[in-house]
Amino acid sequence: MKKNILISIILLIIVGIGYTYKKFRIAPRISFPSLEVINDKNETVKLTSTSGKLRVISFYASWCPDCKREFPKMKQAMETNLSNYEFLAITDEGFDTMIAFKDKYKYPFQFYTLPYSFDEYDIYAIPTTYILNDKNEVLYSKVGDIDWDKIHF
């Protein structure tokens, strides 16, 4: 009896660890062509690519210390080895917070906000970053810091 209880507890712990890892360390699947966002003109638009460039899409929050550390690295990558990419920054904090962050830090990214919270998109950890090709296919995704020197497609 005690052995069965111990096995059950161990299995619950393993399931809990697996669930937590998937939820917080694996970027969720997002349908980017149908993703509606609000741009810096307060217009709702679909996140479709018309430039034919590869796109870096980073989900962030203005209060997030990891995001604040990641954005200067993204800017440097944009200015050096990834100059032919489009960089998009998406928050869920609303239009006014997005604009305040954009104006304060002056990053050369396209800024958007979501109409709903990150939870609605299964984003539970930030920064969460994706690189998409011109067909909106995900080439790379990562939750957390990225080694931008190793990104080349």
C-alpha positions as CSV (number, residue, x, y, z in Angstrom):
1,M,0.0,0.0,0.0
2,K,2.8,2.5,1.0
3,K,4.6,1.5,-2.2
4,N,1.6,2.4,-4.4
5,I,1.2,5.8,-2.6
6,L,4.9,6.5,-3.1
7,I,4.7,5.6,-6.8
8,S,1.6,7.8,-7.2
9,I,3.3,10.7,-5.6
10,I,6.4,10.3,-7.8
11,L,4.2,10.1,-10.9
12,L,2.4,13.3,-9.9
13,I,5.7,15.1,-9.4
14,I,6.9,14.0,-12.8
15,V,3.7,15.0,-14.5
16,G,3.8,18.4,-12.7
17,I,7.4,19.0,-13.8
18,G,6.6,18.1,-17.4
19,Y,3.6,20.4,-17.4
20,T,5.5,23.3,-15.9
21,Y,8.4,22.8,-18.4
22,K,6.1,22.8,-21.4
23,K,4.1,25.8,-20.1
24,F,7.0,28.0,-19.2
25,R,10.0,26.8,-21.4
26,I,8.5,25.8,-24.8
27,A,7.1,28.5,-27.1
28,P,3.4,27.9,-27.9
29,R,2.2,27.4,-31.5
30,I,0.7,30.6,-32.8
31,S,-1.0,31.2,-36.1
32,F,0.8,34.4,-37.1
33,P,-1.1,35.1,-40.3
34,S,-4.4,35.3,-38.4
35,L,-3.0,37.0,-35.3
36,E,-4.7,40.4,-34.8
37,V,-2.6,43.1,-33.1
38,I,-3.0,46.8,-32.5
39,N,-0.3,49.0,-34.1
40,D,1.2,52.3,-33.0
41,K,-1.6,54.2,-34.7
42,N,-4.2,52.3,-32.6
43,E,-5.4,50.3,-35.5
44,T,-6.2,46.6,-35.4
45,V,-4.3,44.8,-38.1
46,K,-3.4,41.2,-39.0
47,L,0.2,40.3,-38.5
48,T,0.9,39.3,-42.1
49,S,4.2,39.8,-43.9
50,T,4.3,41.7,-47.2
51,S,8.0,42.5,-47.2
52,G,9.3,39.1,-48.1
53,K,11.8,39.4,-45.2
54,L,12.4,37.1,-42.3
55,R,10.8,38.4,-39.2
56,V,11.8,38.3,-35.6
57,I,8.7,38.5,-33.3
58,S,9.3,39.0,-29.6
59,F,6.6,38.9,-27.0
60,Y,7.6,41.2,-24.1
61,A,6.4,43.3,-21.2
62,S,7.6,46.7,-20.1
63,W,8.1,45.5,-16.5
64,C,10.0,42.4,-17.5
65,P,13.8,42.5,-16.5
66,D,14.7,39.7,-19.0
67,C,12.9,41.6,-21.8
68,K,14.8,44.7,-20.9
69,R,18.1,42.8,-21.1
70,E,17.1,41.1,-24.4
71,F,16.0,44.2,-26.4
72,P,19.5,45.8,-26.6
73,K,20.9,42.5,-27.8
74,M,18.1,42.3,-30.4
75,K,18.9,45.8,-31.5
76,Q,22.5,45.0,-31.9
77,A,21.6,41.9,-33.9
78,M,19.3,44.0,-36.1
79,E,22.1,46.5,-36.8
80,T,24.7,43.9,-37.5
81,N,24.2,40.3,-38.7
82,L,20.4,40.4,-39.0
83,S,20.0,43.7,-40.8
84,N,17.8,42.2,-43.5
85,Y,15.2,41.0,-40.9
86,E,12.1,42.8,-39.6
87,F,11.9,43.1,-35.9
88,L,8.5,43.2,-34.2
89,A,7.8,43.6,-30.4
90,I,4.4,42.6,-29.1
91,T,3.1,43.2,-25.6
92,D,-0.3,42.6,-24.0
93,E,-0.1,45.7,-21.8
94,G,-2.3,47.9,-23.9
95,F,-1.8,50.8,-26.3
96,D,-0.7,53.5,-23.9
97,T,1.9,51.3,-22.2
98,M,3.2,50.1,-25.5
99,I,3.6,53.7,-26.8
100,A,5.2,54.9,-23.6
101,F,7.8,52.0,-23.8
102,K,8.4,52.6,-27.5
103,D,8.9,56.4,-26.9
104,K,11.2,55.9,-23.8
105,Y,13.6,53.3,-25.3
106,K,13.4,54.2,-29.0
107,Y,14.1,50.7,-30.2
108,P,14.0,50.5,-34.0
109,F,11.3,47.7,-33.9
110,Q,7.7,47.7,-35.0
111,F,5.6,47.8,-31.9
112,Y,2.2,46.2,-31.4
113,T,-0.1,45.3,-28.5
114,L,-2.5,42.4,-28.3
115,P,-6.2,42.9,-27.8
116,Y,-6.1,40.1,-25.1
117,S,-3.7,39.0,-22.4
118,F,-0.8,36.6,-23.2
119,D,-2.7,33.8,-21.5
120,E,-5.2,33.8,-24.4
121,Y,-2.3,32.9,-26.7
122,D,-0.8,30.4,-24.2
123,I,2.2,32.6,-23.6
124,Y,3.2,32.2,-20.0
125,A,6.8,33.3,-20.0
126,I,8.6,36.2,-21.6
127,P,10.5,37.1,-23.6
128,T,9.1,34.5,-26.1
129,T,10.7,35.0,-29.5
130,Y,10.0,33.5,-32.9
131,I,11.7,33.8,-36.3
132,L,9.4,33.4,-39.3
133,N,10.1,33.1,-43.0
134,D,8.2,35.0,-45.6
135,K,5.5,32.2,-45.7
136,N,4.9,32.8,-41.9
137,E,6.4,29.4,-41.1
138,V,8.3,29.3,-37.7
139,L,12.0,28.6,-38.3
140,Y,13.0,29.1,-34.7
141,S,11.3,29.7,-31.4
142,K,12.7,30.3,-27.9
143,V,11.5,31.3,-24.4
144,G,14.2,33.3,-22.7
145,D,17.5,34.8,-23.7
146,I,18.8,34.1,-27.2
147,D,22.4,33.9,-28.4
148,W,21.9,36.3,-31.3
149,D,25.4,35.6,-32.8
150,K,24.2,32.0,-33.6
151,I,21.0,33.1,-35.5
152,H,21.5,32.8,-39.2
153,F,18.9,31.6,-41.7
